[in-house]
Amino acid sequence: MKIKEIYPDVITEDTSYEYKAVLNPDNPIKWAKTLIGYANDKGGTLFIGVSNDGEAFGIDLEEVDKTKLLISRINDRHIFPHIKISYMMRSVDSNAEHFVLAVKVAPADSVIRYREGDYNETVFIKGDGNATPATPEEIISLSKRKYGVDNETSEVAYTDNQWSEYLNLCKEYRQDKSAPTMKELQNEEIVSKDGYAKSGFIMFSDNYNEDDTMICCRLWKGKNKTGIVLDSSRLRGSIANVFENALNFIERNTKTGWVKTEKGGRDEIRSYPKEAVREALVNAIAHRDYSISGTQIDVDIYSDRIEIVSPGSWLLPKDYNAYPAGSIPSIRRNAIIAACLDVANLMERGGTGFQTMMESYKSSPDELQPVVSIYPGFLNLRLYDRLFRDEAIELDLESLTDAEKVMAILKMEGPKPIKELQMSLNYRSRSQFLNEVINPLMKSGEIYRDGKPKSPTALIKIKK
């Protein structure tokens, strides 16, 4: 019996149909790539129990059940995000002992990948009769085609008053401190010729409040996530707004120290170079995969490092370590979002962000250099605290007033309880310390108390 006798609309193997005699459990990628290719296209059906020439011999019910369990297991363990599958069965004999199992795959909303091991992901696309690994250019094209998160023309007309946060961002970082004109936005294809915002630009608008721009920030006490969370923020809103607020969170929760100079003076040094933090955050925003629902950018500050983790697999064909330092090619997942950041002078088309980070750490030892770690579906950019391991850095408080000492300790060591600050400054009386030092700083708006006034867990933090 030929397959077209039981499925009349199926003629031959093509981009919508493929035949398999059985599914090999020992080499699942051989057939799983077909399912992924369908999900990354318009969907399709894999027929099991059919030879390459279309002869439908079928499989028995026990084999049908084993096949379904196998597909479910591979979908759970190796296919990310999981694909949507439905099944049909049609008998090939009068006794209904053997069946052709039709595995129908629905088109996915996001780009589907096959995971193998801890660091290996492959995107497959479907051709006539076979599925092949996609190139970086094909992945970007597929991403744009599938979910249009970035480059579709919306029905929202661009007006200055609806993008004030973005325009203020441009004024802050552009060299001439100007806001981009309508003509400039149209030249960059951020706004269409007839004045409508592209979908990626909508994410910069003042009233944007979807979860896909969320950045979760946490300050940890210690070097890992088993410690206490000292400060946290869940940032939502326009990309311009969450970017600025994430920078402020990092700024208020990182340290400033001083290096003694040869002439007896002191030079200020920051835990993390400002330009490195900015570039790392911009990179995460520009290159994250906004199609993966339920995810966000995570900013975790530990005692010795910052880790910025963004959803989305590595687009380049080689591992990060295969590229010379500072020479990572620029392949943009989100062309319009990247163009918006470029217009704001936060991102360059040449892809020099990694090089800027490396340059800002050039005076630091090898063990403190920025690190990019690639995981299935995520990219982790790690910046090390230059003050944490450098024994030459010390906190010199001798020449400071008590108020300046409190500010220096908070900058150097992060948020502190009242009791610790009081002990650091050798005040015997808590009320005297509050009245003479803490309360004036709070009144001037330089610090604030996070927690109830008499709570032992309340922390004094620098206000930004």
Secondary structure, 3 states (H helix, E strand, C coil): CEHHHHCCCCCCCCCCEEEECCCCCCCCHHHHHHHHHHHCCCCEEEEECECCCCEECCECHHHHHHHHHHHHHHHHHHEECCCCEEEEEEECCCCCCCEEEEEEECCCCCCCEEECCCCCEECEEECCCCEEECCHHHHHHHHHHHHCCCCCEEEEECCHHHCHHHHHHHHHHCCCCCCCCHHHHHHCCCECCCCEEEHHHHCCCCCCCCHHHCEEEEEEECCCCCCEEEEEEEECCCHHHHHHHHHHHHHHCCCEEEEECCCCCEEEEECCCHHHHHHHHHHHHHHCCCCCCCCCEEEEECCCEEEEEEECCCCCCCCHHHCCCCCCCCCCCCHHHHHHHHHCCCCCCCCCHHHHHHHHCCCCCHHHCCEEEEECCEEEEEEECCCCCCCCCECCCCCCCHHHHHHHHHHHHCCECHHHHHHHCCCCCHHHHHHHHHHHHHHCCCEEEECCCCCCCCEEEECC
